[in-house]
């Protein structure tokens, strides 16, 4: 009887170890398939850093006057934007119109989009057009909202809504209500 009891205990121990291994594997699979890259990794992958970044915290500090340029599409801007930002768009960006609007090429310009990828392209165009103080908002409007700062809708009312461009990009918005159509 003792041998039978020992076998039963051994089998239970083996089953317990197998369950632990199975559980470990089961819990590890999502981590393998959905490893989250950091915002820094994402921006390094898509940007050249040809335009210096300004952090959300630096932009939020009271200091010299800056002009905010929103490099997202009008439908994104209408859902929400930073206070007093001017929508210059991305697909329909017109450097001639922007230079008419902002004549002082010494003025500090902060360009932003959802995360800071499209805004780098627009900021490069502004720099090539002779603007001397052009900055790209690191993490864009998503990082702005993620850090708890206010955004405004087309009626200049504070809102929690952020146009996230697509469901794929929406994963980068942690705070706020996601809108992508």
N, C-alpha and C positions, 0 to 999 in steps of 0.2 A: 504494500500500500504506500509505503514511503516513497518508492521510486515513481509511482504513478502521480503522487502529489508533487514531487519535484519536477516531473515533466510538465504538469499543468502550470506550475509557477513559471517555469522556463518559457512556455508558450505564451503566457500572459505578458511576460517581460518583453518578449520579442514583438508581440502585437503592439504593446505600448510604445516601444521604440519606433516601430514602423509608422504608427499614427503620428508620432512627433515629427518624423522625417517627412511624411506626407503633408502635414500641416505646414512645415517650414517651406517645402517646395510650393505649395499652393499659395502661401502668402508672398513668396518671392517673385512669382510670375508677373504680377502687375508692376512691380518695381522694375523689372527688366524691360517690359514693353512700354512703359510710360515714364521713363526717367526724366525728371524735370530739369531742363537746362535753366540756368540763371538768366536774369535780365542782362547781365554783363556778357554772358556767352552769346545770347541772341544778338545783341548790338555789335559785338565783335565779329560775328558771322556776316552781318549785313552791312555794316558801316566801315568806312575807311578812316574815321576820326580826322577827316580833312577840315572839319569845323569843330572848334572847342565846345565841350559840353558845359552847361550850367546845371547845377542840381536844383531840384525842387526847393530845397531848403534855402539855397542862395537866392533864388528868384523871389521867394516869399519874404525875404528880409527887406525892410525899408531901405532904399538906397536911391541911386540916381535913376532918372527916368529911363524906361525901356519901352520899346514898342513891341507888342506881342503879335506875332503873325501865325495864324493857324493854317497849317499846310494840309489840312484834310479837305474832303469834298464838302460842298455846301450842305448836303443832307446830314452829314456827321456834325458839322458846326451848329446847325439848327437844333439838334438834340441837346448839345451842351458844348460849352467852350469856356476858356478862362476869361475872367472879367476884362472887358475893354479890348479883347483880341480882335484883330482884323483877319477875316477869312480871305486868304489868297489862293486857296485850293492847291491841288496837286496836278491832276490831269489837265486842267485848263489854266495852269499858272501862266501869267503873262508878265514878264519882267518889265516891259514898257509901262504897263498900267501901274505896277508897283513903284517904279521910279517916279512916276507922276505923283503918286500918293505920298511917297516919302522922299523928299528932295535932299534932305541932309544926309549925306553919306557917312558922316561921323557919328550919327545917332546909333545907340546900341539897339540892336534888333535881336529878339529871342524868337526863334522859330520852333514850333512844336507840331506834333501830329499825335497819333495814338501812342506810339512807343519811342519814337525818335529815329525812325528809319526813313520815312518819306521826307521828314523835315530836314535831314541832312542833305538830300538832293536839292531842295529848295534853297537852303542856306548856302550851298556851293554856288548856285546860280546868282544869288545876291552878292556873294563875295567876288565872283568874276565880273559882276556889273560895277564893282568899285566900292561897295559898302565895306567899311573898315572894321566894324565891331559887330560881327554876326556870331551868335551863339545858338547851339542846339540844345533844347531842353531834354536832359537825360531821363528817359522813361516816359516822356510825353505826358499827355493828359491822364493816362492810366496811372502813372506814378504820382501825379499831382493829386488825383482823387484817392489813391491808395494811402497817401500820407495824410488824408483828412482835410484837404483844402477844398474850398467851394468852387463849383462850376455853375454856369448859368445857361438857361435855354434861350430860344429865339425871342422871348418876351422879356429878357433880362431878369428872370426870376431864378432864384437858386433851385437847383434840381439835383436829384440823386442819379438821374439817367445819364449814361455814357454810351455813345454809339461805339461799338467795339469792332466795327468793320466787318467781322465775320465770326462765326462760332469758333473757328480755330484760334483767332487772336483773342477772343474773349477770356481765355484762361489766364491772361496776364492782368485782368482787372479783378482785384480782390474786394474792394469797397465800391458800392454803388450798384445801380440797377442796369444790367446789361441790355442793350438794344442793338440789334444788327439787322433789322428790316421789319 
